[in-house]
Amino acid sequence: MDNTSGTTAGGPDGHDGAESRADSPFRHERTARDEAPQFVLPLVVRMEKTAPPTRTDALEAAARAVLVMLADERSTGDGEWARAMRDWQDARIRKVVRRARGAEWRKASGLPGITVTSPEDAAEPAEGAAFAPYAEVRVFPPVPLDGWPKELAKLQVSGTDLADPVDPPPADPSAPVLWLSPDVGMSAGKAMAQTGHGAQLAWWELSETDRKAWQEAGFPLAVRTADAVRWRQLTISGLPLVRDAGFTEIAPGSSTVVADHPALRR
């Protein structure tokens, strides 16, 4: 799913509010960023026929994959992916989620990137299980919007419809939570990209000390759907808020995710 979002949170070059920055990469209005070369962050979720991941595991893996990519030493300074990361963040922030299985997954895994498993401590799949006990998402360095590697370009975007066999447990209030809107229906692929946006906004807003602590802990987080009352409170809390640009599935400007990190609560 191809997504660009708007938010009230800060940007990659500081912690100031994006509403005061006319060129924010997360505003859904057209800005100078639209004139820059456009890049996309590819994410591929492993979806085997016999035992696909649960929806919540996939959303959490996608969010953690974005964070791992942002924090990786290859993405910063003079790292081998740093130029691509800067070009991507200088334009609109787009993420595309595709699916793969079997040989497709093995070929995708051979490209430079990072595979994230969520939850990390899950057991191996039981024979005949309907769902995998964890989700695997591989994130790749940004590529031009029209310049995907052939191994990724042929992968399907549609069909990422996942389910949770049971409701996930309540989120730990002392840990980061990415709250999904109860009012906006999204496919799993769309929601994975949106939670990735939310995780990125939280990362941008955190101090270097809080970033390091989150990274050293392995980027723990939960993805949950807020109830109507909590959602209204979250959207006026000052926490990072993702607004979709409306390219796919939902209306422009729709609020989709609030990134609730303990260090950002006011």
C-alpha positions, 0 to 999 in steps of 0.5 A: 500500500502506497501511503503519504501522511500528514501529522501534527508531529515534528520532522526529521530535522528537529522536534518542532511542530510540523504545523509550523513547517510549510514543507513538512513531509507529512502534510497532505497539502501540496508543497515544495516537497512534491517537486523533489524526486520521489522515493519510497520505503519498501516493506515486504511481509511474509505470507505463506499460504498455510500459516499467515501471520496474524494482523496485529503481529504484522502491524507491529513487525512493520512498525518495528522494521521502520524503526530498525531501518531509521536507527541502523548505522548504514542509514545515517552519517556516511552509511551506505544507505544514508543518501537514499534515506536523506532523499526519501525524507526530503520528499514525501514520506511514502511506504509501500507494503507488498507480500511474498511467500516461498521462492518470492520471499527467499529472493526478496531476502537476498536483497540488501535490507533488514528482516524483523520478526515480531514478537521476537520471542515467539515459538516455532510454528506448530504443525497444522497451525492456522496462523504463524506464531510471529510475523516476518517483515523485511524492510529495504533502503528507499528506492525511486518511486518508479525504480523498484528492483525486479525482485520486489516490483513483481510482488503483489500489493493487494491480498494483504488481508490478515486477521486476528484469531482472538483479540490481542490483550490490552496494551501495557500503558508503560510501553509505546503504543500505536493507536489505530483509529476506530473510525477508519477501515484499512486493509492490513497492508494499508494499516502496516504502512500507517503504523510505520508512519506513526513509529517514524513520527515518534522516533523523530519527536524523541530526544537522542537519549530516549531514542537510544533507550528504545533502540537498546530495548529492541523497539518494544511497541504494541499496535491496538485499535482505540475505542471512540472515547480514547481516540478523541482524547488521543487526537487532542493530546499533542501526541504525533498524529498521522493523517493520510494523503488519500492516495489509496483506500481512505479520504485525504486528511483522515486521521489514522494513527496516534503514536503514544510513546511514554516519553512524549506524553504531556 
